Amino acid sequence: MAFRLTEKETGGAFSIADMCALPGAGLRYLHGHPAAETFIVLEGEFEFFGRENGKKVSTRMGPGSNHHAAPNAPHGVRDSSVVTTRGVPPSTGGVP
């Protein structure tokens, strides 16, 4: 992941990164952070997963789709396609 704009550069308002993942790669474990994160899929297909009402949920999204993770919400993401997948995960504060 390469940060294009950091929290420091935006006065703590947001950050923007460019993320590329090989097939099957990603954050397979649930994690959370104080910043909200809206992930925009540019190429390939990402599977986003988390928990709702104590049950694991997941959804696959392709180019042009977006997924939002609320602050501190447990979530994860992986490349679920057979090609390198690329996305932009902008975050609102709380990320470098």
PyMOL CGO cylinders between C-alpha atoms (Angstrom):
from pymol import cmd
from pymol.cgo import CYLINDER

trace = [
    CYLINDER, 0.00, 0.00, 0.00, 1.33, 3.43, -0.93, 0.3, 1, 1, 1, 1, 1, 1,
    CYLINDER, 1.33, 3.43, -0.93, -0.07, 6.51, 0.80, 0.3, 1, 1, 1, 1, 1, 1,
    CYLINDER, -0.07, 6.51, 0.80, -0.82, 9.34, -1.66, 0.3, 1, 1, 1, 1, 1, 1,
    CYLINDER, -0.82, 9.34, -1.66, -1.99, 11.81, 1.00, 0.3, 1, 1, 1, 1, 1, 1,
    CYLINDER, -1.99, 11.81, 1.00, -1.39, 11.32, 4.71, 0.3, 1, 1, 1, 1, 1, 1,
    CYLINDER, -1.39, 11.32, 4.71, -3.26, 12.53, 7.76, 0.3, 1, 1, 1, 1, 1, 1,
    CYLINDER, -3.26, 12.53, 7.76, -0.29, 14.80, 8.47, 0.3, 1, 1, 1, 1, 1, 1,
    CYLINDER, -0.29, 14.80, 8.47, -0.60, 16.41, 5.01, 0.3, 1, 1, 1, 1, 1, 1,
    CYLINDER, -0.60, 16.41, 5.01, -4.36, 17.02, 5.41, 0.3, 1, 1, 1, 1, 1, 1,
    CYLINDER, -4.36, 17.02, 5.41, -4.23, 18.37, 8.95, 0.3, 1, 1, 1, 1, 1, 1,
    CYLINDER, -4.23, 18.37, 8.95, -5.74, 15.17, 10.38, 0.3, 1, 1, 1, 1, 1, 1,
    CYLINDER, -5.74, 15.17, 10.38, -8.82, 15.26, 8.13, 0.3, 1, 1, 1, 1, 1, 1,
    CYLINDER, -8.82, 15.26, 8.13, -8.20, 12.17, 5.96, 0.3, 1, 1, 1, 1, 1, 1,
    CYLINDER, -8.20, 12.17, 5.96, -5.68, 9.97, 4.16, 0.3, 1, 1, 1, 1, 1, 1,
    CYLINDER, -5.68, 9.97, 4.16, -5.71, 8.32, 0.74, 0.3, 1, 1, 1, 1, 1, 1,
    CYLINDER, -5.71, 8.32, 0.74, -3.75, 5.22, -0.23, 0.3, 1, 1, 1, 1, 1, 1,
    CYLINDER, -3.75, 5.22, -0.23, -3.32, 3.13, -3.37, 0.3, 1, 1, 1, 1, 1, 1,
    CYLINDER, -3.32, 3.13, -3.37, -3.50, -0.61, -2.66, 0.3, 1, 1, 1, 1, 1, 1,
    CYLINDER, -3.50, -0.61, -2.66, -2.61, -3.49, -4.99, 0.3, 1, 1, 1, 1, 1, 1,
    CYLINDER, -2.61, -3.49, -4.99, -3.13, -7.13, -4.00, 0.3, 1, 1, 1, 1, 1, 1,
    CYLINDER, -3.13, -7.13, -4.00, -2.18, -10.38, -5.71, 0.3, 1, 1, 1, 1, 1, 1,
    CYLINDER, -2.18, -10.38, -5.71, -4.85, -13.09, -6.04, 0.3, 1, 1, 1, 1, 1, 1,
    CYLINDER, -4.85, -13.09, -6.04, -5.73, -14.40, -2.56, 0.3, 1, 1, 1, 1, 1, 1,
    CYLINDER, -5.73, -14.40, -2.56, -3.71, -11.72, -0.76, 0.3, 1, 1, 1, 1, 1, 1,
    CYLINDER, -3.71, -11.72, -0.76, -5.05, -9.16, 1.70, 0.3, 1, 1, 1, 1, 1, 1,
    CYLINDER, -5.05, -9.16, 1.70, -5.95, -8.77, 5.36, 0.3, 1, 1, 1, 1, 1, 1,
    CYLINDER, -5.95, -8.77, 5.36, -7.66, -12.09, 6.08, 0.3, 1, 1, 1, 1, 1, 1,
    CYLINDER, -7.66, -12.09, 6.08, -8.10, -11.32, 9.78, 0.3, 1, 1, 1, 1, 1, 1,
    CYLINDER, -8.10, -11.32, 9.78, -10.64, -8.93, 11.25, 0.3, 1, 1, 1, 1, 1, 1,
    CYLINDER, -10.64, -8.93, 11.25, -9.16, -5.65, 12.38, 0.3, 1, 1, 1, 1, 1, 1,
    CYLINDER, -9.16, -5.65, 12.38, -10.49, -2.21, 13.25, 0.3, 1, 1, 1, 1, 1, 1,
    CYLINDER, -10.49, -2.21, 13.25, -9.18, 1.31, 13.62, 0.3, 1, 1, 1, 1, 1, 1,
    CYLINDER, -9.18, 1.31, 13.62, -10.49, 4.64, 14.88, 0.3, 1, 1, 1, 1, 1, 1,
    CYLINDER, -10.49, 4.64, 14.88, -10.89, 5.99, 11.33, 0.3, 1, 1, 1, 1, 1, 1,
    CYLINDER, -10.89, 5.99, 11.33, -13.83, 5.30, 9.04, 0.3, 1, 1, 1, 1, 1, 1,
    CYLINDER, -13.83, 5.30, 9.04, -12.72, 3.72, 5.77, 0.3, 1, 1, 1, 1, 1, 1,
    CYLINDER, -12.72, 3.72, 5.77, -14.50, 3.75, 2.41, 0.3, 1, 1, 1, 1, 1, 1,
    CYLINDER, -14.50, 3.75, 2.41, -12.77, 1.41, -0.02, 0.3, 1, 1, 1, 1, 1, 1,
    CYLINDER, -12.77, 1.41, -0.02, -13.16, 2.06, -3.78, 0.3, 1, 1, 1, 1, 1, 1,
    CYLINDER, -13.16, 2.06, -3.78, -12.40, -0.89, -6.09, 0.3, 1, 1, 1, 1, 1, 1,
    CYLINDER, -12.40, -0.89, -6.09, -10.57, 0.21, -9.27, 0.3, 1, 1, 1, 1, 1, 1,
    CYLINDER, -10.57, 0.21, -9.27, -9.55, -3.11, -10.88, 0.3, 1, 1, 1, 1, 1, 1,
    CYLINDER, -9.55, -3.11, -10.88, -10.19, -6.81, -10.20, 0.3, 1, 1, 1, 1, 1, 1,
    CYLINDER, -10.19, -6.81, -10.20, -12.39, -8.02, -7.34, 0.3, 1, 1, 1, 1, 1, 1,
    CYLINDER, -12.39, -8.02, -7.34, -12.10, -7.65, -3.57, 0.3, 1, 1, 1, 1, 1, 1,
    CYLINDER, -12.10, -7.65, -3.57, -13.97, -9.66, -0.94, 0.3, 1, 1, 1, 1, 1, 1,
    CYLINDER, -13.97, -9.66, -0.94, -14.83, -7.55, 2.10, 0.3, 1, 1, 1, 1, 1, 1,
    CYLINDER, -14.83, -7.55, 2.10, -15.80, -9.31, 5.31, 0.3, 1, 1, 1, 1, 1, 1,
    CYLINDER, -15.80, -9.31, 5.31, -16.79, -8.51, 8.85, 0.3, 1, 1, 1, 1, 1, 1,
    CYLINDER, -16.79, -8.51, 8.85, -19.34, -9.38, 11.54, 0.3, 1, 1, 1, 1, 1, 1,
    CYLINDER, -19.34, -9.38, 11.54, -22.97, -8.40, 11.87, 0.3, 1, 1, 1, 1, 1, 1,
    CYLINDER, -22.97, -8.40, 11.87, -25.08, -9.59, 14.80, 0.3, 1, 1, 1, 1, 1, 1,
    CYLINDER, -25.08, -9.59, 14.80, -22.26, -11.97, 15.76, 0.3, 1, 1, 1, 1, 1, 1,
    CYLINDER, -22.26, -11.97, 15.76, -22.18, -13.71, 12.37, 0.3, 1, 1, 1, 1, 1, 1,
    CYLINDER, -22.18, -13.71, 12.37, -19.50, -13.53, 9.69, 0.3, 1, 1, 1, 1, 1, 1,
    CYLINDER, -19.50, -13.53, 9.69, -20.65, -11.68, 6.57, 0.3, 1, 1, 1, 1, 1, 1,
    CYLINDER, -20.65, -11.68, 6.57, -18.84, -11.11, 3.28, 0.3, 1, 1, 1, 1, 1, 1,
    CYLINDER, -18.84, -11.11, 3.28, -19.46, -9.51, -0.07, 0.3, 1, 1, 1, 1, 1, 1,
    CYLINDER, -19.46, -9.51, -0.07, -17.49, -9.43, -3.32, 0.3, 1, 1, 1, 1, 1, 1,
    CYLINDER, -17.49, -9.43, -3.32, -17.16, -6.20, -5.25, 0.3, 1, 1, 1, 1, 1, 1,
    CYLINDER, -17.16, -6.20, -5.25, -15.69, -5.29, -8.61, 0.3, 1, 1, 1, 1, 1, 1,
    CYLINDER, -15.69, -5.29, -8.61, -14.55, -2.10, -10.36, 0.3, 1, 1, 1, 1, 1, 1,
    CYLINDER, -14.55, -2.10, -10.36, -16.58, 0.98, -9.49, 0.3, 1, 1, 1, 1, 1, 1,
    CYLINDER, -16.58, 0.98, -9.49, -17.94, -0.55, -6.27, 0.3, 1, 1, 1, 1, 1, 1,
    CYLINDER, -17.94, -0.55, -6.27, -17.25, 0.78, -2.81, 0.3, 1, 1, 1, 1, 1, 1,
    CYLINDER, -17.25, 0.78, -2.81, -17.39, -0.59, 0.72, 0.3, 1, 1, 1, 1, 1, 1,
    CYLINDER, -17.39, -0.59, 0.72, -17.62, 1.41, 3.94, 0.3, 1, 1, 1, 1, 1, 1,
    CYLINDER, -17.62, 1.41, 3.94, -16.26, 0.34, 7.32, 0.3, 1, 1, 1, 1, 1, 1,
    CYLINDER, -16.26, 0.34, 7.32, -17.40, 2.45, 10.26, 0.3, 1, 1, 1, 1, 1, 1,
    CYLINDER, -17.40, 2.45, 10.26, -14.86, 3.55, 12.90, 0.3, 1, 1, 1, 1, 1, 1,
    CYLINDER, -14.86, 3.55, 12.90, -13.71, 0.57, 15.02, 0.3, 1, 1, 1, 1, 1, 1,
    CYLINDER, -13.71, 0.57, 15.02, -15.87, -1.88, 13.01, 0.3, 1, 1, 1, 1, 1, 1,
    CYLINDER, -15.87, -1.88, 13.01, -14.12, -5.27, 12.63, 0.3, 1, 1, 1, 1, 1, 1,
    CYLINDER, -14.12, -5.27, 12.63, -13.41, -5.80, 8.93, 0.3, 1, 1, 1, 1, 1, 1,
    CYLINDER, -13.41, -5.80, 8.93, -11.00, -7.42, 6.48, 0.3, 1, 1, 1, 1, 1, 1,
    CYLINDER, -11.00, -7.42, 6.48, -10.37, -7.56, 2.74, 0.3, 1, 1, 1, 1, 1, 1,
    CYLINDER, -10.37, -7.56, 2.74, -8.74, -9.92, 0.26, 0.3, 1, 1, 1, 1, 1, 1,
    CYLINDER, -8.74, -9.92, 0.26, -8.25, -10.15, -3.51, 0.3, 1, 1, 1, 1, 1, 1,
    CYLINDER, -8.25, -10.15, -3.51, -10.88, -12.70, -4.55, 0.3, 1, 1, 1, 1, 1, 1,
    CYLINDER, -10.88, -12.70, -4.55, -10.06, -12.61, -8.28, 0.3, 1, 1, 1, 1, 1, 1,
    CYLINDER, -10.06, -12.61, -8.28, -7.47, -14.33, -10.45, 0.3, 1, 1, 1, 1, 1, 1,
    CYLINDER, -7.47, -14.33, -10.45, -5.73, -11.05, -11.31, 0.3, 1, 1, 1, 1, 1, 1,
    CYLINDER, -5.73, -11.05, -11.31, -3.98, -8.33, -9.32, 0.3, 1, 1, 1, 1, 1, 1,
    CYLINDER, -3.98, -8.33, -9.32, -6.66, -6.15, -7.76, 0.3, 1, 1, 1, 1, 1, 1,
    CYLINDER, -6.66, -6.15, -7.76, -6.29, -2.44, -7.12, 0.3, 1, 1, 1, 1, 1, 1,
    CYLINDER, -6.29, -2.44, -7.12, -8.27, -0.14, -4.87, 0.3, 1, 1, 1, 1, 1, 1,
    CYLINDER, -8.27, -0.14, -4.87, -8.20, 3.17, -3.04, 0.3, 1, 1, 1, 1, 1, 1,
    CYLINDER, -8.20, 3.17, -3.04, -9.01, 3.12, 0.68, 0.3, 1, 1, 1, 1, 1, 1,
    CYLINDER, -9.01, 3.12, 0.68, -9.51, 6.75, 1.79, 0.3, 1, 1, 1, 1, 1, 1,
    CYLINDER, -9.51, 6.75, 1.79, -9.85, 7.10, 5.58, 0.3, 1, 1, 1, 1, 1, 1,
    CYLINDER, -9.85, 7.10, 5.58, -11.16, 9.90, 7.77, 0.3, 1, 1, 1, 1, 1, 1,
    CYLINDER, -11.16, 9.90, 7.77, -8.48, 10.70, 10.33, 0.3, 1, 1, 1, 1, 1, 1,
    CYLINDER, -8.48, 10.70, 10.33, -6.74, 8.18, 12.59, 0.3, 1, 1, 1, 1, 1, 1,
    CYLINDER, -6.74, 8.18, 12.59, -4.59, 6.62, 9.83, 0.3, 1, 1, 1, 1, 1, 1,
    CYLINDER, -4.59, 6.62, 9.83, -1.00, 7.79, 9.07, 0.3, 1, 1, 1, 1, 1, 1,
]
cmd.load_cgo(trace, "trace")
